[in-house]
Amino acid sequence: MKKIVAREFLWFFIILVLSAPLAFIFINALELVAEGDFFTDNELNFIAELFLLSYLICFVGLYIMRFVVLAIQVISAKETK
């Protein structure tokens, strides 16, 4: 039981770290540009909110993908008798 909890805890931190660069890549893919030379305060707030939303989506998406892979491994494992 300790091994399962430790593995899940490790996966939690790995996904926590991997979500940040994925969210950054998503924000860069949007190619947000300012109307003038610089972003206004409202635009900066919008970008920060968009980053947090994309971070959350990446986090949930990675966790779902991890569970799908785990389910496929469990289903495809041969039963030993």
C-alpha positions in Angstrom: 0.0 0.0 0.0 2.9 2.4 0.8 4.4 1.7 -2.6 1.1 2.6 -4.4 0.7 5.9 -2.4 4.3 6.8 -3.0 4.0 6.2 -6.8 0.9 8.2 -7.0 2.5 11.0 -5.0 5.4 11.0 -7.4 3.1 11.0 -10.4 1.3 14.0 -8.9 4.4 16.1 -8.7 5.6 15.0 -12.2 2.3 16.1 -13.7 2.3 19.3 -11.6 5.7 20.2 -13.1 4.9 19.1 -16.7 1.7 21.1 -16.8 3.6 24.4 -16.7 5.6 24.1 -19.9 2.6 22.6 -21.7 0.5 25.6 -20.6 3.3 28.0 -21.8 3.4 26.2 -25.2 -0.4 26.6 -25.4 -0.2 30.3 -24.6 2.6 30.8 -27.2 0.6 28.9 -29.8 -2.2 31.5 -29.4 0.3 34.3 -30.5 -1.2 37.0 -28.4 -0.2 40.5 -29.5 -0.8 43.9 -28.0 -2.8 46.6 -29.8 0.0 49.1 -29.1 3.6 48.7 -28.2 2.9 47.1 -24.8 0.2 45.1 -23.1 -2.3 47.0 -21.0 -3.1 45.9 -17.4 -6.3 44.3 -18.6 -4.5 42.4 -21.3 -1.9 41.2 -18.8 -4.7 40.0 -16.4 -6.4 38.2 -19.3 -3.1 36.4 -20.2 -2.5 35.4 -16.6 -6.0 34.0 -16.3 -5.7 32.2 -19.6 -2.4 30.7 -18.4 -4.0 29.5 -15.2 -6.9 28.0 -17.2 -4.6 26.3 -19.6 -2.4 25.0 -16.7 -5.5 23.5 -15.1 -6.6 21.9 -18.4 -3.1 20.5 -19.0 -3.0 19.1 -15.4 -6.4 17.4 -15.8 -5.6 16.2 -19.3 -2.3 14.6 -18.2 -3.9 12.9 -15.2 -6.7 11.5 -17.5 -4.1 10.3 -20.0 -2.1 8.6 -17.1 -5.2 6.8 -16.0 -6.1 5.7 -19.5 -2.6 4.2 -20.0 -2.9 2.5 -16.6 -6.2 1.0 -17.5 -4.8 -0.3 -20.8 -1.9 -1.9 -19.0 -4.3 -3.6 -16.5 -6.6 -4.8 -19.2 -3.8 -6.1 -21.4 -1.9 -7.8 -18.6 -2.0 -11.6 -18.9 -3.4 -13.3 -15.9 -1.1 -15.8 -14.2 -2.6 -18.8 -12.6 
